[in-house]
Amino acid sequence: MNDIRNREDIKVLVDTFYEKVKEDALLAPVFSHVDWPTHLPVMYDFWASMLLGDLTYRGNPFQKHIDLPIQAIHFDQWLVLFQKTVDEKFSGDKADEVKARARSIAGVFQYKLGILK
């Protein structure tokens, strides 16, 4: 199994992950308002900036989450699906890094939202 090496790998990760989210009983309702053709390229840019340093992402990801009806259980499930997706598709240093970054982001968001358990 290959590591995350380029933008195409990021696209595979993001697309596969969000397909799981759309099927998930807990998370699908939270994401029901998402305009997927607009959102997915933003997520490609976000993760490519984080992992590959390509600096294409422009935005404030936390701001997008402030008004969502989410609790710690949603972040827990998001992380389960994200880590499962990474482990199914990739192995290596970047795969480990993306999982660590996802855990960190989830923790920071929960702290800022006042829902950290």
N, C-alpha and C positions, 0 to 999 in steps of 0.2 A: 504494500500500500504506500502511495506517495504522500509526501508532505504538501502543505499549501505553498505553492511556488509563484503563482501569478494571478492576474485578475480573473482569468477563466476559472481557476480553482475557487476563488472567492464567490464567483457567480454560482457555481455548483453548490457550494456550502449554503449560501443564502437562499437559493431557490428550493433546495431540498428541505432546509429547515422550515421555511414558511409554508411549504406544502403540509408539513406535520402540524404546524400551528393552525392552519385552516381546518384541519380534521380533528383537532383536540377539543373535547367538550368544554373544558375550562377556559381555554385561550381564544377559541374561535369567536365567541361573542365580543370579546374585548377588541378584536381586530376586524369586526364586521364592517366598520366604517371606512376601512383602508382602501384607497385607490391603488391597487396593486401595480399597475403599469407605471405609476409615478413613484411609489414607495420603493420598489425593488431596486431601481438604479441608484437611489439615495443610499440604500443599504450596501450596495456594491461599493460605492464611493467611501462610505464610512469605514467598512472593514478593510478596504484596500489602503486607506490612509493609515489605519491603525497598524496593519500588519506589514504592508509593503512600502509605507512612507510615500505614497504617490500624491498626497495632498490635494485630492480632488474633492474631498468632503467639505462642504460649507454649511454650517448649521449648528443648532443647539439641541442635541438629542434629549436632554432632560426636559426642556420646555415642552416638547411634544407629549410628555407623559404626565404632566401636572394634573390635567383635568380628566384623566382616564379613571374608570372605576376599578382600580387594581389594589390588591393587598399582597402581603408577603407570599401567600399561597400561589399567586399568579407568577411571581418571580421565581419561586421554587420550580414550578412546572416549566417555565420558560427555560430555565437552566438545564433541567433534565432533558428536554427535547434538543436544546442546543448541543449539549455535550454528547448526547447519543448520536446526533447527526455528524458531528466532527469525528467521533470514533468510528462510525460506519464508513466514512469517506476518506479519512486522512490519518496519517501517523507521522510524528516527528516533532521537531522543535517548534515550528510555526503552529502546528495543531495544538500542542501543549500551551503555547502562548495565547492563542485565540480563546481557549477554554479559560485560562487564568484571567484574561481581560474581560471576558463575559461575566465571570464571578465577581470581579472587581466593580464593573459597571452596575451590576444588579445590586451589590451592596451599597454603593454610593447613592443610587437612585432611591433605594428603600430608606436610607438614612435621611436624605433630603425630603422625602415624602412623609417622614415621621412614622413609617410602618416597619422599621427594622425590628425583627423579633429577637 
